[in-house]
Amino acid sequence: MAADSILLRDSDTHPRILTEPSVFRVNQTGYAAGLPVHVAVAESNAVTLRNAQGRLLREWALAQTSPDAASGDCVTLLDLGLLPEGTYTLESGGERRGITVRQQPWKAVAAALVKGLYYQRCGCALEKKHAGVYARPACHTAAAADWQDRTVRRKVTGGWHDAGDYGKYTGPGAVTAAHLLYAWKLFPRGCSDALNIPETGNNVPDILNEARYELEWLLQMQRTDGAFHHKLTKARFAPFIMPQEDREEEYLMPVSHCATGAACACLALGSRVYRAFDEAFANRMLLSALRAWKWLEANREFVPFRNPEGIRTGQYGDRSDSDERFWAACELLAATGDERFRQAAEELYAEGQCLTHFGWADVGGMGGLCCLFDLQEKAGDILYSQLREDFLLQSEKALAFSRASGYGTALPPDGYVWGSILPIMGNAMAMILNERLTGRQDMQASALLQWHYALGMNALDTCFVTGFGERRVMHPHHRPSGADGIEEPVPGLVSGGPNKLFPYPGTREILGEETPPARYFLDETPSADTNEIAIYWNSPAIFTAAYFQMLSQEKKRNIMITCTLGKKKIHG
Ligand SMILES: [Zn+2]
Protein backbone atom coordinates (compact mmCIF):
# COMPACT_ATOMS: atom_id res chain seq x y z
CA MET A 1 0.00 0.00 0.00
CA ALA A 2 1.30 3.43 -0.89
CA ALA A 3 1.54 5.70 2.11
CA ASP A 4 0.51 9.28 1.60
CA SER A 5 2.88 12.07 2.34
CA ILE A 6 2.56 12.63 6.04
CA LEU A 7 3.06 15.75 8.06
CA LEU A 8 4.02 14.94 11.60
CA ARG A 9 2.24 16.68 14.38
CA ASP A 10 3.09 17.02 18.06
CA SER A 11 2.34 14.08 20.27
CA ASP A 12 -0.55 15.71 22.10
CA THR A 13 -2.61 15.63 18.93
CA HIS A 14 -1.54 12.06 18.08
CA PRO A 15 -1.03 11.65 14.33
CA ARG A 16 -3.07 8.93 12.70
CA ILE A 17 -1.63 5.45 12.58
CA LEU A 18 -0.45 3.89 9.33
CA THR A 19 -1.34 0.24 9.23
CA GLU A 20 1.04 -0.99 6.54
CA PRO A 21 4.81 -0.65 6.80
CA SER A 22 6.34 1.67 4.27
CA VAL A 23 9.42 0.88 2.18
CA PHE A 24 10.85 4.00 3.82
CA ARG A 25 12.00 3.66 7.42
CA VAL A 26 12.40 7.08 8.96
CA ASN A 27 12.72 8.86 12.27
CA GLN A 28 9.01 9.46 12.71
CA THR A 29 9.51 12.38 15.06
CA GLY A 30 11.50 14.26 12.41
CA TYR A 31 15.06 15.30 11.75
CA ALA A 32 17.21 18.19 12.92
CA ALA A 33 18.37 21.02 10.68
CA GLY A 34 22.15 21.01 11.00
CA LEU A 35 22.51 17.28 11.66
CA PRO A 36 22.80 14.62 8.95
CA VAL A 37 19.50 13.11 7.76
CA HIS A 38 19.43 9.36 7.22
CA VAL A 39 16.54 7.23 6.00
CA ALA A 40 16.48 3.51 5.23
CA VAL A 41 14.90 2.20 2.04
CA ALA A 42 13.89 -1.42 1.89
CA GLU A 43 13.74 -1.84 -1.88
CA SER A 44 15.83 -1.34 -5.00
CA ASN A 45 13.79 1.14 -7.08
CA ALA A 46 15.05 4.65 -7.68
CA VAL A 47 14.33 7.14 -4.88
CA THR A 48 13.52 10.81 -5.28
CA LEU A 49 13.49 13.59 -2.71
CA ARG A 50 11.25 16.62 -3.23
CA ASN A 51 10.68 19.72 -1.16
CA ALA A 52 7.30 21.07 -0.02
CA GLN A 53 6.84 22.83 -3.36
CA GLY A 54 7.34 19.55 -5.21
CA ARG A 55 10.73 20.54 -6.63
CA LEU A 56 13.03 17.58 -7.25
CA LEU A 57 16.08 17.95 -5.00
CA ARG A 58 17.88 14.66 -5.46
CA GLU A 59 17.54 11.28 -7.07
CA TRP A 60 19.20 7.98 -6.22
CA ALA A 61 19.37 4.88 -8.38
CA LEU A 62 19.47 2.07 -5.83
CA ALA A 63 21.16 -1.19 -6.69
CA GLN A 64 19.97 -4.44 -5.13
CA THR A 65 22.05 -5.00 -2.04
CA SER A 66 22.57 -8.19 -0.08
CA PRO A 67 20.09 -8.73 2.75
CA ASP A 68 20.74 -7.22 6.16
CA ALA A 69 21.50 -10.22 8.39
CA ALA A 70 19.40 -9.10 11.38
CA SER A 71 16.22 -8.24 9.45
CA GLY A 72 16.46 -10.13 6.16
CA ASP A 73 15.66 -6.84 4.40
CA CYS A 74 17.49 -5.69 1.29
CA VAL A 75 17.95 -2.26 2.71
CA THR A 76 19.94 0.82 1.78
CA LEU A 77 20.80 3.51 4.27
CA LEU A 78 20.48 6.80 2.41
CA ASP A 79 22.44 9.83 3.55
CA LEU A 80 20.36 12.88 2.65
CA GLY A 81 23.03 15.18 4.05
CA LEU A 82 22.06 18.41 5.78
CA LEU A 83 18.60 19.71 4.94
CA PRO A 84 17.14 23.10 5.83
CA GLU A 85 13.97 23.29 7.91
CA GLY A 86 10.94 22.15 5.98
CA THR A 87 8.84 19.21 4.87
CA TYR A 88 10.06 16.79 2.23
CA THR A 89 8.64 13.87 0.31
CA LEU A 90 10.51 10.68 -0.49
CA GLU A 91 9.17 8.60 -3.36
CA SER A 92 10.07 5.16 -4.63
CA GLY A 93 8.14 2.69 -6.79
CA GLY A 94 4.98 4.82 -6.52
CA GLU A 95 5.15 5.00 -2.73
CA ARG A 96 5.57 8.28 -0.95
CA ARG A 97 6.53 9.16 2.60
CA GLY A 98 6.95 12.54 4.22
CA ILE A 99 9.70 13.62 6.56
CA THR A 100 10.10 16.86 8.45
CA VAL A 101 13.25 18.75 9.28
CA ARG A 102 13.02 21.17 12.17
CA GLN A 103 15.36 23.13 14.36
CA GLN A 104 14.50 21.29 17.56
CA PRO A 105 12.57 18.22 16.46
CA TRP A 106 13.18 16.16 19.59
CA LYS A 107 12.24 18.64 22.30
CA ALA A 108 8.83 17.02 22.82
CA VAL A 109 10.02 13.41 22.78
CA ALA A 110 13.01 14.18 25.03
CA ALA A 111 10.67 15.76 27.59
CA ALA A 112 8.12 12.96 27.24
CA LEU A 113 10.71 10.29 28.03
CA VAL A 114 11.34 11.90 31.44
CA LYS A 115 7.64 12.57 31.97
CA GLY A 116 7.11 8.87 31.23
CA LEU A 117 8.85 8.17 34.56
CA TYR A 118 6.45 10.56 36.32
CA TYR A 119 3.60 8.33 35.10
CA GLN A 120 5.43 5.39 36.75
CA ARG A 121 5.38 7.10 40.16
CA CYS A 122 4.17 4.89 42.98
CA GLY A 123 2.70 5.95 46.30
CA CYS A 124 1.22 9.27 45.18
CA ALA A 125 -1.83 10.35 43.23
CA LEU A 126 -1.21 11.52 39.68
CA GLU A 127 -3.31 14.65 39.54
CA LYS A 128 -5.26 15.71 36.51
CA LYS A 129 -3.34 18.96 36.15
CA HIS A 130 -0.13 16.97 35.63
CA ALA A 131 -1.33 13.66 34.26
CA GLY A 132 -4.38 14.69 32.20
CA VAL A 133 -6.45 11.65 31.20
CA TYR A 134 -3.90 9.39 32.87
CA ALA A 135 -4.67 10.79 36.36
CA ARG A 136 -5.17 8.17 39.07
CA PRO A 137 -5.29 7.84 42.89
CA ALA A 138 -2.28 6.85 45.01
CA CYS A 139 -1.18 3.21 44.98
CA HIS A 140 0.88 0.87 47.20
CA THR A 141 0.80 3.05 50.32
CA ALA A 142 0.51 0.28 52.94
CA ALA A 143 3.47 -0.81 55.06
CA ALA A 144 5.46 -3.72 53.66
CA ALA A 145 6.41 -6.85 55.57
CA ASP A 146 10.01 -8.01 55.80
CA TRP A 147 10.11 -11.32 53.91
CA GLN A 148 12.53 -12.88 56.39
CA ASP A 149 10.70 -11.69 59.51
CA ARG A 150 7.04 -11.06 58.81
CA THR A 151 6.51 -9.51 62.24
CA VAL A 152 8.56 -6.54 61.05
CA ARG A 153 6.57 -4.11 58.95
CA ARG A 154 7.95 -0.92 57.46
CA LYS A 155 6.36 1.83 55.40
CA VAL A 156 8.48 2.25 52.28
CA THR A 157 6.72 4.39 49.71
CA GLY A 158 7.46 6.31 46.53
CA GLY A 159 9.75 5.32 43.68
CA TRP A 160 8.80 4.30 40.17
CA HIS A 161 7.03 1.13 39.13
CA ASP A 162 9.83 -0.76 37.45
CA ALA A 163 8.24 -1.79 34.20
CA GLY A 164 4.94 -3.21 33.00
CA ASP A 165 4.46 -4.57 36.54
CA TYR A 166 4.20 -2.75 39.87
CA GLY A 167 7.38 -4.05 41.48
CA LYS A 168 10.23 -1.79 42.59
CA TYR A 169 13.77 -3.11 42.26
CA THR A 170 16.81 -1.44 43.83
CA GLY A 171 19.53 -2.11 41.23
CA PRO A 172 17.49 -1.22 38.13
CA GLY A 173 16.06 1.85 39.92
CA ALA A 174 19.53 3.08 40.91
CA VAL A 175 20.87 2.72 37.38
CA THR A 176 17.85 4.50 35.92
CA ALA A 177 18.19 7.45 38.29
CA ALA A 178 21.96 7.61 37.57
CA HIS A 179 21.32 7.83 33.81
CA LEU A 180 19.16 10.88 34.49
CA LEU A 181 21.78 12.47 36.74
CA TYR A 182 24.50 12.02 34.13
CA ALA A 183 22.21 13.27 31.35
CA TRP A 184 21.84 16.45 33.37
CA LYS A 185 25.53 16.69 34.33
CA LEU A 186 26.77 16.26 30.76
CA PHE A 187 23.97 17.84 28.73
CA PRO A 188 22.03 20.22 30.99
CA ARG A 189 20.80 22.31 28.07
CA GLY A 190 19.32 19.20 26.49
CA CYS A 191 17.04 18.62 29.51
CA SER A 192 13.59 20.18 29.54
CA ASP A 193 12.63 22.24 32.55
CA ALA A 194 8.95 22.36 31.76
CA LEU A 195 7.69 18.84 32.37
CA ASN A 196 4.56 19.89 34.24
CA ILE A 197 5.25 17.62 37.21
CA PRO A 198 4.30 18.61 40.78
CA GLU A 199 7.77 20.09 41.49
CA THR A 200 8.03 22.16 38.30
CA GLY A 201 9.07 25.74 39.03
CA ASN A 202 10.89 25.00 42.31
CA ASN A 203 14.25 26.25 40.97
CA VAL A 204 15.56 22.71 40.60
CA PRO A 205 15.84 21.27 37.07
CA ASP A 206 12.86 19.02 36.39
CA ILE A 207 15.00 16.04 35.41
CA LEU A 208 16.53 16.22 38.92
CA ASN A 209 13.08 16.64 40.45
CA GLU A 210 11.96 13.44 38.75
CA ALA A 211 15.14 11.53 39.68
CA ARG A 212 14.73 12.61 43.32
CA TYR A 213 11.40 10.81 43.47
CA GLU A 214 13.34 7.57 42.97
CA LEU A 215 16.28 8.55 45.18
CA GLU A 216 13.99 9.24 48.16
CA TRP A 217 12.57 5.74 47.77
CA LEU A 218 16.03 4.25 47.34
CA LEU A 219 17.12 5.71 50.69
CA GLN A 220 14.26 3.86 52.38
CA MET A 221 15.41 0.53 50.94
CA GLN A 222 18.50 0.47 53.15
CA ARG A 223 18.64 -1.85 56.13
CA THR A 224 20.09 -0.59 59.41
CA ASP A 225 23.38 -2.45 58.78
CA GLY A 226 23.94 -0.57 55.50
CA ALA A 227 22.84 -3.28 53.04
CA PHE A 228 20.01 -2.65 50.57
CA HIS A 229 16.98 -4.82 50.07
CA HIS A 230 17.04 -6.27 46.56
CA LYS A 231 13.42 -5.38 45.84
CA LEU A 232 10.01 -4.43 47.12
CA THR A 233 7.37 -6.57 45.43
CA LYS A 234 4.46 -8.86 46.06
CA ALA A 235 4.84 -12.64 45.83
CA ARG A 236 3.65 -12.59 42.21
CA PHE A 237 2.79 -10.13 39.46
CA ALA A 238 -0.61 -8.44 39.64
CA PRO A 239 -3.18 -9.12 36.93
CA PHE A 240 -3.87 -6.30 34.45
CA ILE A 241 -5.49 -3.95 36.95
CA MET A 242 -4.80 -0.31 37.81
CA PRO A 243 -2.10 0.17 40.48
CA GLN A 244 -4.53 1.61 43.03
CA GLU A 245 -6.51 -1.65 42.80
CA ASP A 246 -3.45 -3.76 43.50
CA ARG A 247 -3.73 -4.20 47.28
CA GLU A 248 -2.02 -7.51 48.01
CA GLU A 249 0.80 -7.60 50.55
CA GLU A 250 4.17 -6.19 49.43
CA TYR A 251 7.42 -7.58 50.86
CA LEU A 252 10.88 -6.20 51.46
CA MET A 253 12.92 -8.99 49.91
CA PRO A 254 16.33 -10.03 51.28
CA VAL A 255 19.34 -7.76 50.73
CA SER A 256 21.87 -8.35 47.96
CA HIS A 257 25.40 -7.37 47.01
CA CYS A 258 24.41 -6.00 43.60
CA ALA A 259 21.55 -3.91 44.98
CA THR A 260 23.82 -2.50 47.69
CA GLY A 261 26.64 -1.71 45.25
CA ALA A 262 24.38 -0.01 42.72
CA ALA A 263 22.51 1.99 45.38
CA CYS A 264 25.83 3.00 46.98
CA ALA A 265 27.14 4.30 43.62
CA CYS A 266 23.95 6.09 42.67
CA LEU A 267 23.58 7.80 46.07
CA ALA A 268 27.23 8.93 46.07
CA LEU A 269 26.62 10.41 42.63
CA GLY A 270 23.39 11.98 43.86
CA SER A 271 25.23 13.59 46.78
CA ARG A 272 27.37 15.54 44.31
CA VAL A 273 24.57 16.46 41.94
CA TYR A 274 22.13 17.80 44.55
CA ARG A 275 24.66 19.57 46.78
CA ALA A 276 24.05 22.87 45.00
CA PHE A 277 20.29 22.54 45.48
CA ASP A 278 19.76 20.87 48.85
CA GLU A 279 22.75 20.24 51.09
CA ALA A 280 20.84 18.24 53.69
CA PHE A 281 19.56 15.85 51.02
CA ALA A 282 23.08 15.55 49.57
CA ASN A 283 24.47 14.69 53.01
CA ARG A 284 21.78 12.08 53.62
CA MET A 285 22.73 10.39 50.37
CA LEU A 286 26.46 10.46 51.07
CA LEU A 287 26.03 9.00 54.57
CA SER A 288 23.84 6.27 53.15
CA ALA A 289 26.40 5.50 50.42
CA LEU A 290 29.21 5.31 52.98
CA ARG A 291 27.21 2.91 55.15
CA ALA A 292 26.52 0.76 52.08
CA TRP A 293 30.23 0.68 51.25
CA LYS A 294 31.06 -0.36 54.79
CA TRP A 295 28.66 -3.29 54.46
CA LEU A 296 30.23 -4.26 51.11
CA GLU A 297 33.66 -4.19 52.70
CA ALA A 298 32.52 -6.38 55.57
CA ASN A 299 30.76 -8.80 53.20
CA ARG A 300 33.26 -9.41 50.45
CA GLU A 301 32.05 -12.78 49.33
CA PHE A 302 29.56 -12.36 46.48
CA VAL A 303 26.22 -14.07 46.96
CA PRO A 304 23.95 -13.90 43.91
CA PHE A 305 20.35 -12.97 44.63
CA ARG A 306 17.83 -15.74 44.07
CA ASN A 307 14.09 -15.38 44.42
CA PRO A 308 13.04 -16.91 47.74
CA GLU A 309 10.73 -19.92 47.54
CA GLY A 310 7.27 -18.78 46.49
CA ILE A 311 8.35 -15.49 44.91
CA ARG A 312 7.60 -15.11 41.21
CA THR A 313 8.43 -11.44 40.53
CA GLY A 314 11.51 -10.29 38.58
CA GLN A 315 14.73 -11.80 39.89
CA TYR A 316 17.28 -9.42 38.35
CA GLY A 317 20.01 -11.90 39.15
CA ASP A 318 23.66 -11.21 38.41
CA ARG A 319 26.80 -13.28 38.09
CA SER A 320 29.15 -10.79 39.70
CA ASP A 321 29.22 -7.67 41.85
CA SER A 322 32.68 -6.56 40.68
CA ASP A 323 31.13 -3.96 38.33
CA GLU A 324 28.77 -2.60 41.01
CA ARG A 325 31.65 -2.31 43.49
CA PHE A 326 33.81 -0.66 40.82
CA TRP A 327 31.12 1.93 40.02
CA ALA A 328 30.55 2.55 43.75
CA ALA A 329 34.27 3.03 44.44
CA CYS A 330 34.56 5.53 41.55
CA GLU A 331 31.55 7.54 42.71
CA LEU A 332 32.76 7.56 46.32
CA LEU A 333 36.20 8.70 45.19
CA ALA A 334 34.54 11.54 43.30
CA ALA A 335 32.30 12.38 46.26
CA THR A 336 34.94 12.27 49.01
CA GLY A 337 38.42 12.37 47.42
CA ASP A 338 39.36 9.66 49.92
CA GLU A 339 42.38 7.67 48.64
CA ARG A 340 41.03 4.33 49.89
CA PHE A 341 38.32 4.53 47.21
CA ARG A 342 40.94 5.15 44.52
CA GLN A 343 42.78 2.04 45.65
CA ALA A 344 39.56 0.01 45.65
CA ALA A 345 38.54 1.34 42.22
CA GLU A 346 41.96 0.56 40.75
CA GLU A 347 41.88 -2.98 42.12
CA LEU A 348 38.38 -3.56 40.76
CA TYR A 349 39.33 -2.04 37.41
CA ALA A 350 42.21 -4.53 37.23
CA GLU A 351 39.62 -7.34 37.49
CA GLY A 352 38.48 -6.27 34.00
CA GLN A 353 35.49 -3.99 33.44
CA CYS A 354 33.30 -3.67 30.40
CA LEU A 355 33.26 0.10 29.94
CA THR A 356 30.52 0.25 27.29
CA HIS A 357 27.79 -1.47 29.30
CA PHE A 358 25.46 0.85 31.19
CA GLY A 359 22.47 -1.39 31.98
CA TRP A 360 21.33 -2.80 35.32
CA ALA A 361 23.24 -6.09 34.92
CA ASP A 362 26.61 -4.61 34.01
CA VAL A 363 27.37 -1.13 35.30
CA GLY A 364 31.10 -1.07 34.52
CA GLY A 365 30.42 1.69 31.99
CA MET A 366 28.91 3.85 34.72
CA GLY A 367 32.16 3.68 36.71
CA GLY A 368 34.06 4.58 33.55
CA LEU A 369 31.70 7.49 32.93
CA CYS A 370 32.45 8.82 36.42
CA CYS A 371 36.23 8.57 35.88
CA LEU A 372 36.29 10.05 32.37
CA PHE A 373 33.86 12.92 32.80
CA ASP A 374 33.74 13.72 36.51
CA LEU A 375 37.08 12.84 38.01
CA GLN A 376 39.05 13.29 34.78
CA GLU A 377 42.76 13.91 35.48
CA LYS A 378 42.04 13.69 39.22
CA ALA A 379 41.36 9.99 38.66
CA GLY A 380 45.07 9.46 38.08
CA ASP A 381 47.00 7.49 35.49
CA ILE A 382 45.18 4.19 35.78
CA LEU A 383 41.62 5.44 36.16
CA TYR A 384 41.96 8.22 33.62
CA SER A 385 44.75 7.73 31.03
CA GLN A 386 44.66 3.96 30.93
CA LEU A 387 40.90 3.71 31.32
CA ARG A 388 40.37 6.30 28.57
CA GLU A 389 42.42 4.26 26.13
CA ASP A 390 40.56 1.14 27.19
CA PHE A 391 37.19 2.84 26.73
CA LEU A 392 38.04 4.25 23.31
CA LEU A 393 39.07 0.80 22.15
CA GLN A 394 35.97 -0.90 23.58
CA SER A 395 33.62 1.66 22.03
CA GLU A 396 34.95 0.86 18.53
CA LYS A 397 32.89 -2.30 18.78
CA ALA A 398 29.65 -0.29 18.87
CA LEU A 399 30.65 1.53 15.69
CA ALA A 400 31.63 -1.74 14.01
CA PHE A 401 28.21 -3.26 14.82
CA SER A 402 26.51 -0.20 13.37
CA ARG A 403 28.56 -0.33 10.18
CA ALA A 404 27.80 -4.02 9.66
CA SER A 405 24.03 -3.42 9.88
CA GLY A 406 21.84 -2.44 6.91
CA TYR A 407 19.93 -0.04 9.17
CA GLY A 408 23.06 1.15 10.95
CA THR A 409 21.79 -0.50 14.16
CA ALA A 410 24.58 -1.12 16.66
CA LEU A 411 23.59 -4.68 17.49
CA PRO A 412 24.75 -7.95 15.92
CA PRO A 413 22.05 -10.30 14.55
CA ASP A 414 22.48 -12.62 17.55
CA GLY A 415 22.14 -9.73 20.00
CA TYR A 416 18.33 -9.38 19.92
CA VAL A 417 17.71 -10.22 23.57
CA TRP A 418 14.76 -9.42 25.83
CA GLY A 419 14.86 -5.61 25.81
CA SER A 420 17.15 -5.28 22.78
CA ILE A 421 16.61 -1.53 22.98
CA LEU A 422 18.96 -1.53 26.01
CA PRO A 423 22.16 -2.69 24.24
CA ILE A 424 21.25 -0.49 21.28
CA MET A 425 20.83 2.61 23.45
CA GLY A 426 23.85 1.53 25.52
CA ASN A 427 25.94 1.52 22.36
CA ALA A 428 24.53 4.94 21.49
CA MET A 429 25.75 6.13 24.91
CA ALA A 430 29.19 4.62 24.29
CA MET A 431 29.51 6.39 20.93
CA ILE A 432 28.26 9.67 22.38
CA LEU A 433 30.89 9.49 25.13
CA ASN A 434 33.54 8.64 22.55
CA GLU A 435 32.56 11.74 20.56
CA ARG A 436 32.71 13.86 23.72
CA LEU A 437 36.28 12.67 24.32
CA THR A 438 37.59 12.72 20.76
CA GLY A 439 35.27 14.93 18.70
CA ARG A 440 34.85 12.09 16.22
CA GLN A 441 31.99 12.81 13.83
CA ASP A 442 31.66 9.17 12.74
CA MET A 443 30.81 8.24 16.34
CA GLN A 444 28.24 11.04 16.56
CA ALA A 445 26.64 10.10 13.23
CA SER A 446 26.38 6.47 14.24
CA ALA A 447 24.94 7.32 17.66
CA LEU A 448 22.30 9.33 15.80
CA LEU A 449 21.33 6.21 13.82
CA GLN A 450 20.50 4.49 17.14
CA TRP A 451 18.25 7.38 18.11
CA HIS A 452 16.58 7.08 14.69
CA TYR A 453 16.19 3.33 15.31
CA ALA A 454 14.24 3.95 18.52
CA LEU A 455 12.00 6.44 16.74
CA GLY A 456 11.15 4.35 13.70
CA MET A 457 14.12 3.80 11.40
CA ASN A 458 14.07 0.04 11.84
CA ALA A 459 12.96 -3.16 10.11
CA LEU A 460 9.52 -2.94 11.75
CA ASP A 461 8.86 0.66 10.66
CA THR A 462 7.80 1.19 14.27
CA CYS A 463 8.42 4.02 16.72
CA PHE A 464 9.22 2.34 20.05
CA VAL A 465 8.27 5.39 22.16
CA THR A 466 4.58 5.44 23.06
CA GLY A 467 2.66 8.53 21.95
CA PHE A 468 5.02 9.36 19.07
CA GLY A 469 5.13 8.55 15.38
CA GLU A 470 2.65 7.56 12.71
CA ARG A 471 3.46 3.85 13.21
CA ARG A 472 3.94 3.56 16.93
CA VAL A 473 3.68 0.98 19.67
CA MET A 474 0.01 0.91 20.76
CA HIS A 475 -0.24 -2.17 22.99
CA PRO A 476 2.75 -2.25 25.32
CA HIS A 477 2.90 -4.79 28.13
CA HIS A 478 2.14 -2.13 30.74
CA ARG A 479 -0.60 -2.66 33.29
CA PRO A 480 -1.94 0.92 33.50
CA SER A 481 -2.04 1.20 29.69
CA GLY A 482 -3.90 -2.10 29.51
CA ALA A 483 -6.35 -1.33 32.31
CA ASP A 484 -7.19 2.37 32.02
CA GLY A 485 -9.69 2.07 29.17
CA ILE A 486 -7.86 4.75 27.16
CA GLU A 487 -6.95 3.83 23.60
CA GLU A 488 -3.54 5.53 23.56
CA PRO A 489 -1.03 3.92 25.94
CA VAL A 490 0.58 6.09 28.63
CA PRO A 491 2.94 8.32 26.63
CA GLY A 492 6.72 8.57 26.74
CA LEU A 493 7.46 4.89 27.50
CA VAL A 494 10.02 2.81 25.61
CA SER A 495 9.18 -0.68 24.40
CA GLY A 496 11.90 -3.34 24.72
CA GLY A 497 11.58 -4.27 21.03
CA PRO A 498 12.45 -7.43 19.09
CA ASN A 499 13.67 -10.44 21.06
CA LYS A 500 14.52 -13.69 19.33
CA LEU A 501 16.81 -15.05 22.02
CA PHE A 502 14.26 -15.51 24.81
CA PRO A 503 10.76 -15.34 23.31
CA TYR A 504 7.65 -16.77 24.98
CA PRO A 505 6.40 -20.03 23.46
CA GLY A 506 3.28 -18.10 22.34
CA THR A 507 5.41 -15.56 20.48
CA ARG A 508 7.39 -18.37 18.86
CA GLU A 509 4.14 -19.98 17.77
CA ILE A 510 3.09 -16.79 15.96
CA LEU A 511 6.46 -15.75 14.53
CA GLY A 512 8.00 -19.18 13.96
CA GLU A 513 11.64 -20.00 13.48
CA GLU A 514 12.04 -18.17 10.17
CA THR A 515 11.27 -14.61 11.28
CA PRO A 516 14.59 -12.71 11.45
CA PRO A 517 15.74 -11.39 14.86
CA ALA A 518 15.14 -7.68 14.16
CA ARG A 519 11.52 -8.52 13.27
CA TYR A 520 10.82 -10.73 16.27
CA PHE A 521 8.30 -8.39 17.78
CA LEU A 522 4.57 -8.29 18.53
CA ASP A 523 2.77 -5.09 19.36
CA GLU A 524 0.47 -7.05 21.65
CA THR A 525 -0.21 -6.55 25.35
CA PRO A 526 0.60 -10.13 26.49
CA SER A 527 4.01 -10.04 24.79
CA ALA A 528 6.16 -8.98 27.74
CA ASP A 529 9.00 -10.73 25.92
CA THR A 530 9.02 -8.18 23.08
CA ASN A 531 6.76 -5.29 24.07
CA GLU A 532 7.14 -4.55 27.77
CA ILE A 533 8.29 -1.14 28.89
CA ALA A 534 10.91 -0.53 31.61
CA ILE A 535 12.27 2.52 33.41
CA TYR A 536 15.85 1.43 32.54
CA TRP A 537 14.98 1.40 28.83
CA ASN A 538 13.61 4.92 29.11
CA SER A 539 16.73 6.18 30.86
CA PRO A 540 19.46 5.45 28.26
CA ALA A 541 17.04 6.93 25.73
CA ILE A 542 16.77 10.00 27.99
CA PHE A 543 20.57 10.30 28.05
CA THR A 544 20.71 9.99 24.24
CA ALA A 545 17.81 12.40 23.80
CA ALA A 546 19.45 15.02 26.03
CA TYR A 547 22.62 14.86 23.94
CA PHE A 548 20.86 15.24 20.59
CA GLN A 549 18.45 17.86 21.93
CA MET A 550 21.50 19.82 23.09
CA LEU A 551 23.20 19.36 19.72
CA SER A 552 20.15 20.51 17.78
CA GLN A 553 20.07 23.65 19.95
CA GLU A 554 23.74 24.29 19.25
CA LYS A 555 23.18 23.77 15.53
CA LYS A 556 20.24 26.15 15.68
CA ARG A 557 22.49 28.77 17.22
CA ASN A 558 25.16 28.11 14.61
CA ILE A 559 22.62 28.45 11.83
CA MET A 560 21.41 31.74 13.32
CA ILE A 561 24.99 33.01 13.60
CA THR A 562 25.65 32.01 9.99
CA CYS A 563 22.46 33.76 8.86
CA THR A 564 23.38 36.92 10.77
CA LEU A 565 26.89 36.91 9.35
CA GLY A 566 25.45 36.33 5.88
CA LYS A 567 23.13 39.31 6.23
CA LYS A 568 25.98 41.49 7.44
CA LYS A 569 27.93 40.52 4.38
CA ILE A 570 25.06 41.41 2.08
CA HIS A 571 24.33 44.71 3.78
CA GLY A 572 27.91 45.53 4.68
ZN1 LIG B 1 2.38 1.74 43.09
Residues whose N, C-alpha, C, O or C-beta is under 5 A from the ligand:
A	BS01	ZN	C122 G123 C139 H140 P243
